[in-house]
C-alpha cells in the first residue's frame, strides 16, 4: 500500500519492522477469548473506523467486532476533487461495507450513535439500540465550521457557495458550477487555516481545475485566498504550477528554490494566483448572493467560490465528551486511548496527534496500531511500542505527481516525525519520476481503499 521505494533507507527499515510486527500479530492470534469473546465496538465507518474493525479481526479472529455507521454507503473524500474535472463520477467515490461483513464477520450496524454510558460501557443509538462493549473505538471525522465567516452557513454552502470538503451533494454542486462557468470567469478557492483534513488537498483542487480550464475555458482565472503563508507540499506543488500554468512563484520561494532547480519567470500573470495571508489573503466575509468574497486585502468578485472553512472534531466527539477546549480529542500517544473517557480510543482526524497530519493515511496507520494495542491489552500483554507512517500523494496536473512521506514515533512524550529532508519528491526529479508520482497517486487510491474496506 505504501511505496517503500519513496522512502530513505532508515525509513524503509522502520517501515519493514513495523509491517513485520503487524504480520506477526496476524499469524499468532490470542487465545484469551476462547471461552468468552471480548466485544469491541467501532463508531464511524470511514477510513479509520473501517480499518480498525478489519484489523481487529485480522489480529484476533475470535474477537466480536461491531461497526456502527450512520450511512450505508461511504463516500470517500480522497480523490473527490477529480469529480470536479470529470475524471471520476460521484458513483466512483462510493464504498460499501459488504466485504467487511462477509469476509471478516464484522457486525455492521447502520444507525446513529447518540450517547455513551462510560460506567456501564454502553453506547446508545437513534434507533433505540443499547450496545455494550469491552473496548470502544471512535473515529468521528471532522465538522466544518461554516459560521466561521460572516455571511457563510451550511445553508449557503448547500445552495450557492459549496465547500465539498465532506464529499456529497456539495461536491456535485461545485462540479456543475465549475463546468458551467462562463468563459473568462473567476474561480476563487478559500483555503482553510491549520489544522485541516486532507486529502482532498486545496492546492491540488485548484491545480486540477486550472488544468481543466486550460482546455475548456482558457481565459478563466483561478485565485487561491489563504490565511496561511505556506503549506506542506508548497515547493513541489508550486514548481508544478510554474511549469504547467505560467505561475510565478513568490520571490522568497523562487530565490530559495533556484539553488536546486530552474525556476521559470513568465511575463504577466498566469491563470493561477495564490494570495498568502501576509499578502492579505485571509478570508473575512462571504456574500453568496452577490458572489463576492472579502479578504484582508481586497474584495473579489467571482463566478464560483469554493470555501473550505475551519474544522474541528466531528460533532459526535463532543457529544460523547471526548473533546477538550481545542475542539479535538486528547489521547494517550501510545494507544490513542482517550484521556477524557476510560476504555475509549479516538483515532483519525478528530484526535490530537501532534506532528501527524489529519490525513486518511494517518487514520489508517493509527487504526492498525490501535487494533494491535487493544488485542494485546485484552490478552493481558503490554501494547508494543508504536510506529506510524503517512504518505500524501497529490497532483499538480493529471501527469504531474508529487508526494510527502513520513515516519513517526514517540519522542519526549509527543508524536514526532523521525525522517529527514528526503520526505518530498526532489525538486530536480526527472519528468519520468514526476509522471510515476502521478501513477502512484492513482494506484494508491485503489490499494488504499482495498486495505481499508476489502
Secondary structure, DSSP 8 states (H G I E B T S, - for coil): ---GGGS-HHHHHHHHHHHHHHHHHHHS---TTSSS--EEEEE--SHHHHHHHHHHHHH-TTSEEEEEES-SEEE-STTGGGGTTTSS-GGGGEEESHHHHHHH--EEEE--EEEEETTTTEEEETTS-EEE-SEEEE---EEE-GGGSBT--HHHHHHTS---SS-SHHHHHHHHHHHT--TT-EEEEE---SS---SS-HHHHHHHHHHHHHHH-TT-EEEEE-S-S--TTHHHHHHHHHHHH-----HHHHHHHTTTS-----SS--SEEEE-GGGT--EEEEETTTTEEEESS-EEE-SEEEE---EEE-HHHHHTT---TTSSB-B-TTT-BBSSSTTEEE-GGGB--TTS-S-HHHHHHHHHHHHHHHHHHHTT-------EEEEEEEEEETTEEEEEEEEEEEETTEEEE---GGGB--TT--HHHHHHHHHHHHHHHHHHHHHHH-
